[in-house]
Amino acid sequence: MVKVLDLGFQGAERVIAAFLLDSPEGPVLIETGPESTFPRLVEGLKAHGVAPEAVRHVFVTHIHLDHAGAAWRLAELGATVYVHPRGAPHLVDPSRLLASAERIYGAMLKPLWGELRGIPPERVRVLADGEVVDLGGLRVQAVETLGHASHHHAYRVEEALFAGDIAGVRIAPGPVLPPTPPPDIHLESWYASLDRLLALRPEVLYLTHFGAYRDVEAHLGALRQVLEDWAGWTLHRLREGLTPEAMVERFTAYWREGLARAGVDEAGMRLYELADPPFMNLQGLVRYWEKHHPEAL
């Protein structure tokens, strides 16, 4: 049975989750959340009778701070952290990751995400695409799913798929939206990943942002449509030659209108903004067009 741990990011419920599973080799954690929510993670574990030092296996879908920022804390307590090959070096030496985050968040970096430290190499285990970790009968399979990040795995456990960000952000009862921050957004890879998820035919998607959804085919189809819509919108605005400031203003309005049409109220929009900030979505899509398809501009 999967236990969804709400990490209470920035004091809000239903923004960032971690997932606790039982195995014959002890408790297993998928995602850690940021270090800023580590006290809440410890509370969630203890509420299920799990001491944090009892967690020996931690799987992170990718190394963004909202998914893996607290991994070093669990590694300090003796856990092995499983990660995509391209993410592993940045868990060991997070200096480049920190520099990138500082450019985006500035003085808000620590209040939002907390502290980040390196993990000893012997505590990091790289997983290849398709590799299975057998924890006494609980089998966790890594599924490379690029497009949101160049270091992204989803994890398949029986009929469940822990999808990280590749299956989007959905805060019930709202719609699914794509998280498209810089620097790695690549739409062709993302569409291929969605096709791969559909082919796996999972019964349930567990989203880090936020929770479990069983309407898998409809969910993934809706996500693809929004990705296409946002990418097309961004391309048209780039062709119009808008200033970055004007584009952010226009995109934020477009983003809000889409959520309002789906029946999301102001409180719901605040949760989506915490999980999936619109200005970052725009930045990632602009970078995608400028880097991968400059001929289209």
N, C-alpha and C positions, 0 to 999 in steps of 0.2 A: 504494500500500500504506500502511495506517495503522500507525503505530508508537505503542504505548501506553507513555507515560513514567510510571513509578511515582514519585511525589514524596516518598515516605517520611515522610508526615506524622506528627509526634511519634514518629519512630523506627519506625513501623509500616508494613508493606507492605500494599498493596491497600486503601487508604483514599481517596486522592485521586490522580486521573490527569490528565495533559494528553495531547493527541494531536498527533502530528507527521505532516504530510502533505507530499509533494513536489508541486511545481507548476512549470510552465515559467517562472514569475516568482519562483522560489526557494522555500525552505521556508515552510510555513504551520503555525501553531499554533492549535489550538482548546482553549481554557481555559489558564489560567496557574497555577492553584493560588494559595495565599497567598504573601505576600512571605517568610514564615518558611521556605518550602521553595524559595526561588529558587536557592540554591546547588545543590540536588539537581536542579532543572530544568536548570540550566546543564550539570551532569554528564551528564544524560540526553541533552541535545542533542549534546554533544560526543561521546558514545558512538556517535552516528549520523553523526559527521563534520560536525556543524552548529555553527558559532560562533553565540552568541546574537545578535550584531550582524547576522548574515545573515538573521534572521527579520524580514521586512518586513510581514507580514500576521498579525494576531492577532485571533481571533474569541472573544468571551466570551459564554456563554449568558445570564448575568445578572451582577449586580454584587456578589453576596454574596462575602465575603472568601475563601472556600475555592475560588471559581471565578475571580475576577478580581483578587485582592489584589496580585498581582505584575505586573499589566498596566502599571503606571507604569514599572516597571524596563525592560520591553521598549520602551516608548514613548521612554524616555530614550536608548535605543540606535538609535532611528530607525523603529520599527515604527508602523504605523497600527493602531488598535484599533477593531474593529467591534462595535457594541452596539445594543441596543434603544433606541428614542427616549426612553423614560422612565428608562433607566439612564444615558444619556450625561451629563446635568448632574452626576451624582454621581461620575463618573469625573473630570470637570474640577475640581469642588469637592467633595471627599469629607467635608466637615465634618459634615454631617448623618448620613452613613453611620457615621462614626467615633463620633459622640455616641450613636447607637443601639447600636452594638457595645459601647461602654463601659458602657452601662446593663446589658447582658446579661452581659458577661465581666469587668468590673471590672479588677482587677490582672492577670488572666490574658490580657488582650487582646493585649499585645505578645508574650508567650511563645508563644501559640497562633498568631497571625496575622501577627506582624511589623509592619513600618512601612507606613503608607499615605500616599501623596502624590498631589497632583493631576496630571492629564495636560494638557498644552497643548491647547487646543481644536482646533488644526490637526492634531493626531495622533488625534483621535477622529472616527470616521465612523459616523453613524447609518444603520441599515438599516430600511427599512419591511418590513412583512409581505409575504412572497413575493419580495422583491428578491433578485436574483442578482448575485453578484460573480464576474466571469469573470477568472480569473488565468491567462491564456494557454491556456485550454482546461479547466482545473480549475474547475468551476462550484460555488460555494457558495451555497446558497439559504437565506435566513432564513425560519423558520416560527414565527410568533407562537404561543406556547403558554403561556397564562396559567393561574393556579391556585395554583402554588407561590409565584410572585412576579409583581408587576405589570409587570415589566420583563424578561420571559423569552422568548428565542428558542431553538428547536432549530435545528440546521443540517443541511441535507440535502446530501450529496455523493454523486452517483450513487445506488447502492442502500443507502447507509449513512446512518444518522441519529445525529447527535451530540446527545444528548437532555438534557444538563444535569441538572436535578433533576426535570423533569416526568415522566420515566419511572422515577423512584424510585431507591432504593439497593439494590444486590444484590451481596453479596460471596460468590462461589461457595465452597462448594456451598450456601450459605444461600438463603433466600427473598428476594423483593423486598419492600421496605417503603417507605412514603411519607415523605419529609422534610417535616414540617409546622410549621416554625418561624414565630413571628410576624414581621412584622405583616400579611402579604398573603394568607394562605391563604383561598381561595374555592373551595369544592368544586364548585359548578356549573360554574365556568370550567375547573376541572381535569378534570372528566368530559368536557367538550366538547373539551378538548385531547387527551385520550386517544382520543376518537373520531376526531379529525383525524389523529393519528399512525397509527391503524389504517387509515384511508382511504389514506394515502400508501403503504402496503404495503412498508415497508423490509425489506431482507433481514437487516439486522443493526442492533442498537442499541448505541451506544457510551455507556456510563454513566461520568460523572465519578467516581462511587462505585459499582462499580468494574469497568471492563473491557467486553468485547464479549459480546453474547448474541444468538443467532439464533432462539430460540423466541419470536418477537416477539408473536404473538397471545396465547399462553398467559401470557407475562410481563405484558403490559398488562392482561389480564383479571384476573390475580391481584392486581396493584396496585390496580385499582379495588375489588376485594372488600375488601382490607385498609383502604383509605381509608373505605369505607362502615362497616366494623366499628369502626374507631377513632372515627369521628365519632359513631356510635351509642352507643358506650361512654361517650364524653365527655359527651354530652347526658344520659344517664341519671345519671351522677355529679353533674352540675350540678343536676339536678332533686332529687337527694337532699340537696343543700345541704352537701356536704363542704367542709371547709376546703381552701385551696390546698395546704397541706402534706400533708394526708391524700390528696388527689387525686394528687399526685406519687408518693407511696409506693404507692398502689394501681395507678397506671398503669405504674410501673416494674415492678412484679410481673407485671402483665398482659402487658407487652412481653416480659419474660424468659420467661414461660410459652409465649408464641407462638413464640419462637425455639427454645426447648427442644423443643417439639413437632415443629418442623421439623428437628431433629437438630443444631442449632448448639451447640457446646461453649463453655466459658467463654472460651477464647481467641478464638473467633469472635464471641462477644457483645461482647468488648472492641473489636474492629474496628468492629462495627455502632455501638457507643456513640460511638466517635471520629467516625464519618462522619455519624451521625444521632441525636444525644442524645435520649433519651426525654423528659426534662423539657422540652426545647424543643418537641418534637412536641406535648406536652400543652398548652403555653402557646399555640401557634398555633391549635389546635382550640378551646380555650376562647374565644379572641378571636374566632374565626369565628362561633361560636354567639352570643356576646354582641353582636357588631357587626352581623351580617347577619340573625340570626333570634332577636331577643330574645323574640318572641312564643312561641317554642317552650319557653322556660325555665319 
